[in-house]
Amino acid sequence: MLTTARRGWISASLAACGALLAVAAWTALPDGGAGQRAPARALETAELDLLHTAGELLVQDCMRARGFSYWPVPRVPHPDFRDFPYGVDDVDWARRQGFGRRIERQLDEEAASGPRGRYRSGLSAERLEALGAALMGPDAKGLEVRNPGGGTLSHSDRGCIAASWRQLYGDARLWYGSSETVKQLGSTRTGRVNQDPAFRTALAGWSECVGRRGFPAEHPVRQRDEQLARTGPEAEAQDVPMAVAQAECARSTGLADTAQDLHRRYSAMIRAENGAAFDAMRRLQAAALPTARDVVARHPGD
């Protein structure tokens, strides 16, 4: 639900634990057949939280050693944060949050007036550039992986983020390659669902439904993005009724159920097609749990 431009510091922080937020949506692979090594299990939410916390604390230690302050961020940026890749389909959430504009505004305010924002605003341009280099690395070189969607993705192997990966997972190159592949496959799955004939059929019914309710639109995600781009009291007053119409129509027309069924189906297909990346990532995660517990235990109260 959060726009890309708003999450600079948070995005960098989440990168410290790679794709932990994105990969939580991938469910476990089925057991392998006879004579095959059983694929690694998907971690539980509490375990992903532990890995994220440990990674953030390692980044904090590294930044302090390089002369900078750093404030760890939670794996989920806001208690009411929800990701709706096919449009809002939770009616109760829509009644409370609309399209999440209040959540975005709160995070923006915290980023500007909280300790991170105050710290960054007090740095000179040169010092701010040095902070970025310390955190992310001086350039995006050293770690590289093929993007499933085409092209190549790269990341520095010299910043505190990469240092936290080495401490937590041992092999930063393997961690970046496997976790970034899994992360990027989320958009592959969303694209396949959107192009599926069953989704397109359900989408037509949804479009007719919201049109009858006074909110004409061709796709719920585009409707949400266009609405959040509008500003002012009149626009914001439409957030909740429009989001409720979107969610209720997603339910009544079957779009929500169709999207979730296809989401699960394509998840299984994509995991099967990219089994090596999923297996490598999950084995690194499982092996990192003891280290993560030790890191968190060394930082009581942080």
C-alpha positions in Angstrom: 0.0 0.0 0.0 3.0 2.4 0.5 4.3 4.5 -2.4 7.9 3.8 -3.4 9.1 7.4 -3.1 8.1 7.6 0.6 10.1 4.7 2.0 13.8 5.7 1.4 15.2 4.9 4.8 12.7 2.1 5.5 13.5 0.5 2.1 17.2 0.5 2.8 16.6 -0.9 6.3 14.4 -3.7 5.0 17.1 -4.5 2.5 19.3 -5.4 5.5 17.4 -8.6 5.8 16.9 -9.0 2.0 13.4 -10.2 1.1 12.1 -11.1 4.5 8.9 -9.1 4.1 8.2 -10.2 0.6 9.0 -13.9 1.1 6.7 -14.3 4.0 3.9 -14.6 1.5 5.4 -17.7 0.0 4.1 -20.9 1.6 6.0 -24.1 2.1 6.9 -26.4 -0.8 5.5 -30.0 -0.6 7.9 -32.7 0.6 10.1 -34.2 -2.0 9.5 -37.7 -3.4 11.3 -40.9 -2.4 15.1 -40.6 -2.9 15.0 -36.8 -3.0 16.2 -34.4 -0.3 13.1 -32.8 1.3 12.9 -29.1 0.3 13.7 -26.7 3.1 10.6 -25.4 5.0 9.3 -21.9 5.0 10.0 -20.1 8.2 7.2 -19.1 10.6 6.4 -15.4 11.1 8.1 -15.3 14.5 11.3 -16.7 12.9 11.2 -14.1 10.1 10.7 -11.4 12.7 13.7 -12.7 14.6 15.9 -12.7 11.5 14.9 -9.2 10.6 15.5 -7.9 14.1 18.9 -9.5 14.2 19.8 -8.1 10.8 18.8 -4.6 11.9 20.8 -4.8 15.1 23.9 -6.0 13.1 23.5 -3.0 10.7 23.2 -0.7 13.7 26.4 -2.1 15.2 28.2 -1.7 11.9 27.0 1.9 11.4 28.0 2.9 14.9 31.5 1.4 14.2 31.6 3.7 11.1 30.6 6.7 13.0 26.9 6.9 12.2 23.7 6.6 14.2 21.1 4.0 13.0 17.6 3.2 14.2 16.3 -0.3 13.4 12.9 -0.5 11.8 10.3 -3.2 12.2 9.7 -5.8 9.5 6.2 -4.6 9.1 6.3 -0.7 9.0 2.8 -0.2 10.6 0.5 -2.4 12.7 -2.3 -1.9 10.2 -0.1 -2.3 7.1 -1.7 -4.6 4.5 -0.6 -5.5 1.0 -3.4 -6.0 -1.5 -1.7 -6.9 -4.8 -5.1 -7.4 -6.6 -7.0 -4.6 -4.9 -8.5 -4.1 -1.5 -10.7 -7.1 -0.6 -11.1 -6.7 3.1 -14.3 -4.8 3.8 -13.6 -4.1 7.5 -10.1 -2.8 6.7 -11.5 -0.6 3.9 -14.0 0.9 6.4 -11.2 1.7 8.8 -8.4 2.7 6.5 -9.8 3.5 3.0 -6.8 2.9 0.8 -4.3 3.4 3.6 -3.7 7.1 3.1 -3.6 7.7 6.8 -1.0 5.0 7.3 1.2 6.6 4.6 0.8 10.0 6.1 1.7 8.7 9.6 4.8 7.0 8.3 5.8 10.2 6.4 5.4 12.3 9.6 7.4 9.8 11.6 10.2 9.7 9.0 10.4 13.5 9.0 10.0 14.3 12.7 11.3 11.1 14.3 14.9 10.4 15.4 15.9 9.2 11.9 14.5 12.3 10.2 16.0 14.7 12.8 19.4 13.0 12.5 19.5 13.1 8.8 18.3 16.7 8.6 21.2 17.7 10.8 23.9 16.2 8.5 25.7 18.1 5.8 25.3 17.0 2.2 28.8 15.4 2.4 28.0 13.6 5.6 24.7 12.4 4.3 26.4 10.9 1.2 28.9 9.2 3.4 26.0 7.7 5.5 24.5 6.2 2.4 27.8 4.8 1.3 28.3 3.3 4.7 24.9 1.7 4.8 24.4 0.5 1.2 28.0 0.5 0.0 29.8 3.0 -2.2 28.5 1.5 -5.4 26.2 -1.4 -6.5 29.0 -3.8 -7.3 30.1 -7.1 -5.8 26.8 -9.0 -5.6 24.9 -9.8 -8.7 21.9 -12.0 -9.7 19.8 -12.5 -12.8 16.4 -10.8 -12.5 13.7 -13.4 -13.3 11.9 -10.5 -15.1 14.9 -9.8 -17.3 18.2 -8.1 -16.9 20.6 -8.2 -13.9 20.3 -6.9 -10.3 23.3 -5.9 -8.3 24.2 -4.7 -4.8 27.3 -3.6 -3.1 29.3 -6.1 -1.1 31.0 -3.4 1.0 28.3 -1.6 3.1 26.8 -2.4 6.4 23.9 -4.2 4.8 26.2 -6.7 3.1 28.2 -7.0 6.3 25.0 -8.0 8.2 24.3 -10.6 5.6 27.7 -12.1 6.0 27.4 -12.2 9.8 23.9 -13.7 9.8 23.9 -16.0 6.7 27.6 -16.6 6.2 27.5 -16.4 2.4 26.3 -12.9 1.3 26.5 -13.8 -2.4 24.3 -16.8 -2.0 21.9 -15.0 0.3 21.5 -12.0 -2.0 21.2 -14.2 -5.1 18.5 -16.5 -3.7 16.5 -14.0 -1.6 16.5 -11.3 -4.3 15.3 -13.9 -6.8 12.4 -14.9 -4.6 11.6 -11.2 -3.9 11.4 -10.4 -7.6 9.3 -13.5 -8.3 6.4 -11.8 -6.4 5.8 -9.4 -9.3 6.1 -12.4 -11.7 3.3 -14.1 -9.8 1.1 -11.0 -9.7 1.6 -10.5 -13.5 0.5 -14.1 -14.2 -2.6 -13.8 -12.0 -3.6 -10.5 -13.8 -3.2 -12.2 -17.2 -5.1 -15.3 -16.4 -8.5 -15.6 -18.3 -10.3 -16.5 -15.1 -9.1 -13.3 -13.4 -10.0 -11.2 -16.5 -13.5 -12.6 -16.4 -14.0 -11.9 -12.7 -12.4 -8.4 -13.3 -15.1 -7.5 -15.8 -17.8 -8.3 -13.3 -16.0 -6.3 -10.6 -15.7 -3.3 -13.0 -19.4 -3.4 -13.7 -20.2 -3.6 -10.0 -18.1 -0.6 -8.9 -19.4 1.4 -11.9 -23.0 0.8 -10.7 -21.9 2.2 -7.3 -20.6 5.4 -8.8 -16.9 4.5 -8.9 -16.1 3.5 -12.5 -12.8 1.7 -12.9 -11.2 -1.0 -15.0 -8.8 -2.4 -12.3 -8.8 -2.1 -8.5 -5.1 -1.5 -8.2 -5.2 1.3 -10.8 -8.3 2.7 -9.0 -6.5 2.8 -5.7 -3.3 4.3 -7.1 -5.2 7.0 -9.0 -7.3 7.8 -5.9 -4.2 8.1 -3.7 -2.6 10.5 -6.2 -5.6 12.9 -5.7 -5.2 15.3 -2.8 -7.3 17.6 -0.8 -10.3 17.2 1.5 -12.8 16.4 -1.2 -10.6 13.6 -2.6 -9.8 12.2 0.8 -13.5 12.1 1.7 -14.0 9.6 -1.1 -11.3 7.2 0.1 -13.4 5.1 2.4 -16.6 4.9 0.3 -14.5 4.0 -2.8 -12.4 1.5 -0.9 -15.5 -0.1 0.6 -17.1 -0.4 -2.8 -13.9 -1.9 -4.2 -13.8 -4.5 -1.4 -17.5 -5.3 -1.4 -17.5 -5.8 -5.2 -14.4 -7.9 -5.0 -16.3 -10.2 -2.6 -19.7 -10.2 -4.3 -18.4 -10.8 -7.8 -15.9 -13.5 -6.9 -12.9 -11.5 -7.9 -11.3 -11.8 -4.4 -11.7 -15.6 -4.3 -10.6 -16.0 -7.9 -7.5 -13.9 -7.3 -6.6 -15.9 -4.2 -7.1 -19.2 -5.9 -4.9 -18.1 -8.8 -2.4 -16.6 -6.4 -1.9 -20.0 -4.7 -1.8 -21.9 -8.0 0.9 -19.6 -9.5 2.8 -19.6 -6.2 3.1 -23.4 -6.5 4.1 -23.2 -10.2 6.7 -20.5 -9.6 8.2 -22.3 -6.6 8.5 -25.4 -8.7 10.2 -23.5 -11.5 12.6 -21.8 -9.2 13.1 -24.5 -6.6 16.9 -23.9 -6.2 16.5 -20.3 -5.2 13.7 -21.1 -2.7 15.6 -24.0 -1.2 18.9 -22.1 -0.9 17.2 -19.1 0.7 15.2 -21.2 3.2 18.2 -23.3 4.2 20.2 -20.1 4.9 17.4 -18.7 6.9 17.0 -21.9 9.0 20.8 -22.1 9.6 20.9 -18.4 10.6 18.4 -18.8 13.5 20.9 -19.6 16.2 23.1 -16.7 15.2 20.0 -14.4 15.2 19.0 -15.5 18.7 22.6 -14.8 19.9 22.5 -11.3 18.3 19.2 -10.4 19.9 20.3 -11.7 23.3 23.4 -9.4 23.1 21.1 -6.4 22.6 18.6 -6.4 25.5 16.3 -3.4 25.3 17.4 -2.4 21.8 
